[in-house]
Amino acid sequence: MNDRGATLQRPATESFFDRARARLKLEVPPALTDPAAAGARGDLDLNPDMWVKAGVKATKPAAVLVPVIDRSEPTVLLTLRTSDLASHAGQVAFPGGKIDPTDESPVAAALREAREETGLAPTVVEPIGYLDLYLTFSGFRILPTVARVTPEFTLTLNPREVVETFEVPLKFLMTPGNHQRKTRDWNGLERDYYAIPFENRYIWGITAGILRNLYDRVYAE
């Protein structure tokens, strides 16, 4: 694979949090609420022409939490969504959802959603910074918050939204050789997307794209 960063096989190390703090900030990009502002990426990275062909517009601000657990070998906490949700049902995802008018910031929205979906307490979460704004063909403008999570936590899952949670080694996710580029039909159009299979899990689409952005922002030169 010849896309950006593929030749950089630098795995995640214990310096991840230092690198993330140095490269990421908690400054909300204007493009979160202003579609005319520059600075967004996402599904359009691999299919820039499809937005015009499909007539798609991403207009709904949302936030997700990218929880990196500070274990001796860091891991990323992911959820498996229930099969009867309105969007992205049955898929592997980060905790998150729409930003409500009452949320003070995208960080606050991500923390609220994480607690509502998984029971993850904000007291064990240290927000580090935002990744790039991620636009989706499903209409969302997602701002991912990378955060350090202390290992001493308990979860209480919301059965209406989350079937289960699981952890994937950060080193595996941050190795670009594990990032596959796939193609599928989307409303009669061929669409490319990232996939990162792990054991019996299939991480793809938005979640894999955000993980690729995490690699690009923290590790790629």
C-alpha positions in Angstrom: 0.0 0.0 0.0 1.4 3.4 -1.0 -0.8 5.8 0.8 0.6 8.4 3.2 2.6 6.9 6.1 2.5 3.3 4.9 6.3 3.1 4.8 6.6 4.3 8.4 6.3 1.2 10.5 6.9 2.9 13.8 4.7 1.2 16.4 3.2 2.7 19.5 5.5 3.0 22.4 5.4 4.2 26.0 6.0 7.7 24.6 2.5 7.9 22.9 1.0 10.2 25.5 4.0 12.6 25.3 3.8 12.6 21.5 0.0 13.2 21.6 0.3 16.0 24.1 3.0 17.7 21.9 1.0 17.3 18.6 -2.7 17.7 19.6 -4.6 20.6 21.1 -8.1 21.2 22.5 -8.8 24.0 20.1 -12.2 23.6 18.4 -11.9 24.0 14.6 -14.3 26.5 13.0 -15.3 23.8 10.5 -17.1 21.9 13.2 -20.1 24.2 12.7 -19.1 26.1 9.5 -19.2 23.8 6.4 -17.5 26.6 4.5 -14.4 26.6 6.7 -11.3 24.6 5.8 -9.7 21.9 7.9 -11.9 18.9 7.6 -11.1 15.3 6.5 -12.8 11.9 6.8 -14.6 9.7 4.3 -13.7 12.3 1.7 -10.0 11.5 2.0 -10.3 8.4 -0.1 -13.2 9.6 -2.2 -13.1 13.3 -2.8 -15.2 13.2 -5.9 -18.0 11.1 -4.4 -19.4 14.0 -2.3 -20.5 15.8 -5.5 -21.6 12.6 -7.3 -23.6 11.4 -4.3 -25.0 14.8 -3.3 -23.9 14.2 0.3 -23.6 17.0 2.9 -22.2 16.5 6.4 -24.1 19.0 8.6 -24.5 17.4 12.0 -21.8 18.2 14.6 -20.8 15.2 16.7 -18.1 14.1 19.1 -16.4 10.8 19.9 -14.0 9.8 22.6 -10.8 8.0 21.6 -10.0 6.3 24.9 -6.3 5.2 25.2 -5.9 3.2 28.4 -2.6 3.8 30.1 -1.6 0.2 30.7 2.0 -1.1 30.5 1.1 -1.7 26.9 -1.5 0.9 26.0 -4.8 -0.2 24.5 -7.7 1.5 22.9 -11.2 1.0 24.2 -13.9 0.3 21.6 -17.5 -0.6 21.6 -19.7 -2.9 19.6 -23.0 -1.1 18.8 -26.3 -2.9 19.1 -28.0 -4.1 15.9 -31.1 -2.0 16.2 -29.6 1.5 16.3 -30.6 4.1 13.7 -27.1 4.5 12.3 -24.0 2.3 12.1 -25.9 -0.6 13.9 -23.8 -3.6 14.8 -20.5 -1.9 14.0 -17.3 -1.3 16.1 -17.3 2.3 17.2 -15.9 4.8 19.6 -18.2 6.1 22.4 -19.9 9.3 21.1 -22.8 10.9 19.4 -24.4 14.3 18.5 -23.2 17.4 20.3 -26.2 18.7 22.3 -26.9 22.5 22.8 -26.3 22.0 26.5 -22.8 20.5 26.0 -20.1 23.1 26.9 -17.7 21.7 24.4 -17.0 18.8 22.1 -14.9 17.3 24.9 -17.9 17.6 27.3 -20.1 15.9 24.6 -17.6 13.0 24.2 -17.3 12.5 27.9 -21.1 12.6 28.4 -21.7 10.1 25.6 -19.0 7.8 26.9 -20.6 7.8 30.3 -24.1 7.3 28.9 -23.0 4.4 26.7 -20.4 2.6 28.8 -20.5 4.1 32.3 -16.9 5.4 31.9 -16.5 8.0 34.6 -15.0 11.4 33.5 -12.8 11.3 36.6 -10.6 8.6 35.0 -10.3 10.4 31.7 -7.7 13.0 30.8 -8.6 14.7 27.5 -5.4 15.4 25.5 -6.5 17.0 22.2 -8.7 16.8 19.1 -7.9 15.0 15.9 -8.9 16.4 12.6 -12.6 17.0 12.0 -14.0 13.9 10.3 -16.8 14.2 7.9 -19.0 11.2 7.1 -21.2 10.1 4.2 -23.9 9.5 6.9 -24.0 13.3 7.5 -22.0 13.9 10.6 -19.1 16.3 11.3 -17.2 14.3 14.0 -14.6 15.8 16.2 -12.6 13.0 17.9 -11.1 13.7 21.4 -8.0 11.7 22.2 -7.8 10.9 25.9 -5.7 9.1 28.4 -7.7 6.7 30.6 -6.3 5.4 33.9 -6.6 1.5 34.1 -8.6 1.6 37.3 -12.1 1.9 35.9 -15.4 0.0 35.8 -18.0 0.0 33.1 -21.8 -0.3 33.1 -23.0 -0.7 29.5 -26.2 0.8 28.2 -27.9 -2.3 26.6 -29.9 -0.1 24.2 -26.7 1.2 22.6 -23.7 -1.1 23.4 -23.5 -4.9 23.2 -20.0 -5.1 24.6 -16.7 -3.3 24.9 -13.2 -4.6 24.1 -9.6 -3.4 24.0 -7.1 -3.5 21.1 -3.4 -2.9 21.6 -2.4 0.6 20.5 0.7 -0.8 19.0 -1.4 -3.0 16.6 -3.6 -0.1 15.6 -0.7 2.3 15.1 1.1 -0.1 12.7 0.2 1.1 9.2 0.8 -2.3 7.8 -2.4 -3.3 9.5 -4.4 -0.6 7.8 -6.2 -2.2 4.8 -7.8 -0.2 2.0 -11.1 -1.7 0.8 -13.8 -0.9 -1.7 -17.6 -1.4 -1.4 -20.7 -0.3 -3.2 -22.5 2.7 -1.6 -25.8 3.6 -3.2 -24.5 2.4 -6.6 -21.1 4.1 -6.3 -17.8 2.5 -5.5 -16.5 3.8 -2.2 -13.0 3.3 -0.6 -12.6 2.9 3.1 -10.1 1.8 5.7 -10.4 -1.5 7.6 -8.3 -2.8 10.5 -9.2 -6.5 11.3 -8.2 -7.6 14.7 -8.7 -11.2 15.8 -12.4 -11.8 15.4 -13.2 -8.1 15.2 -13.7 -6.1 12.1 -12.9 -2.4 12.6 -13.8 -0.4 9.5 -15.2 2.7 8.1 -15.4 5.8 10.3 -13.7 4.1 13.3 -10.8 2.8 11.2 -10.5 6.2 9.4 -10.3 8.0 12.8 -7.6 5.5 13.9 -5.7 6.2 10.7 -5.9 9.9 11.4 -4.6 9.2 14.9 -1.6 7.5 13.4 -1.1 10.4 10.9 -1.3 13.1 13.6 0.8 11.4 16.3 3.4 9.2 14.4 3.7 10.2 10.7 6.3 12.8 10.0 
